Structure formats: C-alpha cells, structure tokens
Amino acid sequence: MSGAGRGYAAAITAYALWGVSPAFWPLLAPADALESVAHRVAWTLIGMLGVITVARRWGDLRGLPWRTWALITAGSVLIGANWGTYIWATTHGHVVDAALGYYGTPLVAVLLAVLVLRERLRPAQWVAIGLAVVAMTVLTVGTGRLPWITLVLAVSFGVYGLVKKRVPLDPIPGLTAEGFLLGPLAIVYLVVVQILGVGTFTGHGVGHALLLVAAGPVTAVPLLLFAAGAKRLTLATLGVLQYINPTLQFLFGVFVAGEAMPVSRWVGVSLVWAALVIFTADALRARERNGSP
C-alpha cells in the first residue's frame, strides 16, 4: 500500500472509531460521566507513558518553556471539558446534539480565526457561519432550550484546536503532556470515590473493570491513527474526511438510539449541512487557487 493509501486507511479508521464511540460509553454504566472521564484520562495517560517510552520521545518534553506548559494546561482543561460533555451526552440520549457539535467545529475554528487571529473571511465563509447561527436559532426555538451540548462541544474543541496549533509538540508527546496535567487529578478522584464507596471500578465484576480500563485505548488509538493519517494526507483531504465522525454519530443517534427528530431539528440539521457544504467547497476552491496543500 502506498503512503497515501496508508494515510487514507489510518484517517478513515480514526474518524470511524470516533463515529461509533457513542456505542461504547453507555457500556460503562453504572459509572457516571465524571467517573467515566476520569478513567478515560487516567488510562490514556498510562497507555501514553508506554507509547512515548517505546517511541523514545521523552526528549521532546524536556526543557519546554513555561508558556508552552501554560498552553498545554489550557488544552488539557478544554479537552477534559469536551470529553466530559461528550460522555454525558452519549449516556443521556443526546447523541445527535453531540454530532451537531462536531459538525460545527470547523465553523467555530473559522470564527476564532477572525476574532483571535484577525483574519479576513471570504464571502462564502460568512454565509456558512450565518447559516450555522440560523441553525442554532431554529434548534433553540424548536426545542425550547439552548442547544448547550452542541455549543459546548463545538466551542471547546474549536478552541482546543487553536491552542494545539500553538503547542510545538507532535501528537505523542503532546497527548502525554496533557495526561501529566489531567492524569494525577483523575487518579486522585478515582481513589477518593473508591474509598468513599461510590466508585464502580470494584464490586461490579471483572467485565466492568476491563471496560473502564478500555476507555484509555478507546481514546488513544484513534488519536494516534489520526496523527499517522495527517502526516500522509493534505489538509484539504482531512477536512473532507473529518465529517465521517459526526455523520456516523448522527446516524447512530437517529437509527440506533432512536432519538426524537421533530421538524425543527431536521431543519436545523439541514442548515448545518448546507453551511458545511458551502464551507468545504469554498475551502477546496481556495486551496486549489492558491496551490496550497
């Protein structure tokens, strides 16, 4: 298989694993969302310690300036909030809301480029953002509540992406560094809840304990596959492939989880899809025009 072929295989597998992950997190019951995310962080850190040792990448973490560690800390908080919200959503019947959040991440990234990096948007990008705003308005009016899950996931992951772009670390040392900051807190929390008798790691069988441990590789494997794919594919290709994830989540929420889809929700989803079509087509045209990868 060629380098590009391996890149496609790795990226598509990563996005597919993320897309079907709503089927995994409810399996961790009776662990609640907070305990689940704590296990996710703790076991991801333990796994990444092994990966970074085998890859001999410890040197990447030595001598990092305090500003880099400050960015890593910010990224850790953002991804922790994202994971916690996502697990809560998938275990409380809000998979479609979660899918909409990840559909909206590219649009949030563009908006952040304007607000933070002072970049100028092309007309088509403004149209895409306008449609996304209308979609959120329709969803709010139609359901009678602010789509906070969608907004939290989109904003937290969008800002996380902006922070990650400023951290001079590859995925392996970067994910390990984030684990150093979140992991000890997660481990302390898990020890405390076990001592208090409200933790679920023990007392619910070996199968339940193994599922909690599996939260680590379920988190790390797609991230490492994505990193491998990103090295071999253009940004434009990755930008198109990324919609595999929320599309699979959306299909799971509607056809497997059986979540309600009133007319207002279909209208909101359709507007988000229209915004993404405009956004993606404009991005591909711009890259072809500029000759950028």
N, C-alpha and C positions, 0 to 999 in steps of 0.2 A: 504494500500500500504506500502511495506517495505521501510526502509530508503534508500536502493539503488534504489528502484523504484522511490521514490520521487526525488532522485538525478538525475536520468536519465530524468525524466519529466521536472525538472527545467532547466537542462543544455540544453536539446534539444530545449525547448521553447525559451531560451535565444538566442541560435545560430540561430533559425528560425526567430525570430524577427529581429535580426541583418541582416539576409539574405534578408528579404523582405523590409528592410528600404529604398532601392533606390526608392520604390514606394511612400514613404512619402514626402521626401524633395522637390521634384518638386511642391508639392501642396502648398508650402509656397510662391510661386511667387504671386505678383511681388517683394517680399523681395529678395535681392541678397544674395550671400553666406555669406558675412560678417555680415549682419543683422541677417540672419538665425542662424549662430553660436552664435551670441551674445544672441539671445533669448534662444537658447539651453543651454547656460551656466547659464544665469540668472534664468530661470525657474527650471533648475536642482538644483541650489543652494537653491531656495525657497522650493522646494519639499524635499530636503535632510535635511533642517532645521527641517521640520516636522517629518521626519523619525527618525533622531537622537534623537529628543526630546521624541518621543513615545518609542524608544528603550532604552532610558536612558543611552546614550553612550557619553554624554558631557565630562565625566571624562577622556575619552581616549585622549582628545585634550589638557588637562591641563598639564603644565609643560614639554612640549616637548622641547628638546634641539634645538639650532639654526641650527645644522647640519641636523636634521630631517626636519625642515621647509625649509632648502635650497633644500633638495631632493624633498620635496613636490612642491616647486616652479618650479624646473626643470621639474617635472612630469606634472605640470599644463601647462607649455609652450608647451611641447611636445604633450599632448593630445589636446590642443587648436589648434595647427597646424594641427594635424591629422584630427580633426573634420572639420576644415575649408576646407582643401583639399578635404576631402571626400564629403562634401556637394557640393562644386564646381563641382567635377567630376560627381556626380549623376544628377546635373542640367544642365550639358553641354555635355551630350552624351558620357561619359567616364566610364560607369558602369563596363565594362569588365576590363579596366585598374585598377579600384579600387579593383575588385575581385582579380586580379593578385597580387596586393599589399598585401592583407591579406593572400593569399596563400603563399607569400614569407616571411611573418613574422617569422615563426618557423626557417627558414634557416638563417635569419638575427640574430635571437637570438643565434643560434649556432656559427655564425661568431663572434658575440660580446663576447661569452664565450672564444674564442681563443684570441681575441685582448685585451680584458679588464681583464678577469679573468685568463688568461694564461692557459686555459685548453687545453688538447690534444684531437684532433679529431680522431675518428676511420676511417679507410679507406672508409667505406660506406658513412660517413658524408662528406668526401672530395669529393666523387663522386657526391653526391647530390648538394653540393654547386657549383661544376664545371658545372653541368647541368643547374643550375639556371643562372650562368654567361653566358653560351652559349645562354640560352633563352632570356636574356636581349639584347644580341648582335644581335640575329636574329630579335627581335622586333624593335630594333633601325634601323637596316639596311633595314628591310622590310617596315617600315613606314616612314623612312627618318627623324625621330626625336627621341630624347631620351625619353624613357617612364618615364617621370619625376613624373607623378602621382603615378605610381606603386612604384617607388623608394622612394618617399617621404612618402607614407603610410606605406610601409614595414619598412623603417628605423625608422620613428618616433614612430611607435607602438612597434617595437622591442626594441628600447632604452627605451621607456616608461616602458615596462615590466621589463627591467633590473633595472630601478630606483625604481619601485614599490616593487621589491623583497628586497630592502634595507630600505624600509619605514616600521617601526614596527607598522602598523595600519591595522585593518580589513577593508573590503570594505566600510562599512557605515561611520565610522569616516574619512577614507581616502578620499572618494569622497567628503565628506562635507568640509574637509580641503582644497582640491583643489578648491572647489567652493568659499571658503573665499578669495582666491587669485585672481581668474579669475572673479568671480561674480561682485564685485564692478566695475571693469573696463568695463564689459559688460553692466551693468546697466547705467553707465555714458554715454557710447557710444550711447545706445538706447535713453536716454533722449536728448542728443545733436542732433541726427538725427531727432527726432520728432520736436524739437524746430526749426531746420533748414528747416523743411517741406519736408525732403526726406525720412523720416521713413514711414513704411507702417502699423504700428500697428493700427492706426486710419485712417478712411477715406476709408477703403476697406471692410466694413461690419463686422458684429459680427462673421461670419464664419471664416473669415481670421484671426481675432484676436484670436479666440479659437484654430486655427491650430498652431499659433505661441506659444501659451501657452502650447499646447500639446507637443511641442519639448522637454519640461522638462521630463515628464513621458516616452516619447519615448526613451529618453536617460537613465533614471534612472532604469526603470523596468527591462530591460534585464541585466543590471549590477548587480542588487540585485538577480535576478534569477540565474545568473551565480555563484554568491557567494554562494547561497544555494546549487547549484549542486556541486560546488568544495569541499564543506565540506563532501559530502557523496560518492564521486567517486574518483578513483585513478587518478593520473596524466596521466598515460598511456591512460586511457579511455577518459579523457578530451582532450588529444592530438589528438585522432582519431575523436572525435565528433566535434572538432573545424572547421573541413573542411566543415561542413554543411553550415556555414555562407558564405564563398566565392563561394561555389558551387551554392547556391541559387542566389547569386548576379550575377554570370556568366550566369546562365540560364535566369535570368531576362533581363540582358543586351542584350543577343543574340535573345531570342524568344519573349520578350515583347517590349523592347525598340528598337529592330531591328537594333542594331549596326553592322557596316560592319565587316566581318570576312574574310579578304583575306588569301591566303595560308600561308603567312609568320606569320600571327597572330595565325593560327591554329598550326603551327609548334612550335612557342614559347610557347603557352599554353600547348601543349603536352609535351614539355620538362620540363615545371614546374611541371606538373602532375607526370611525371616519377621521377623527383627529390624528390617529396613528398612521392611517394610510397617507394622509397629506404630509405628515411629518416625515415619514420614511421615504416617500417618493421625492420630496424636496431634498432630503439629505443625500440620497443617491445621486440626484442630478447635480448637486453642488460638488460632491466628491469627483464625479466624472468630469465636470467642467474645470475643476482645479487640479485634476490629476493626482489627488492625494489618496493614500491607501485607506 
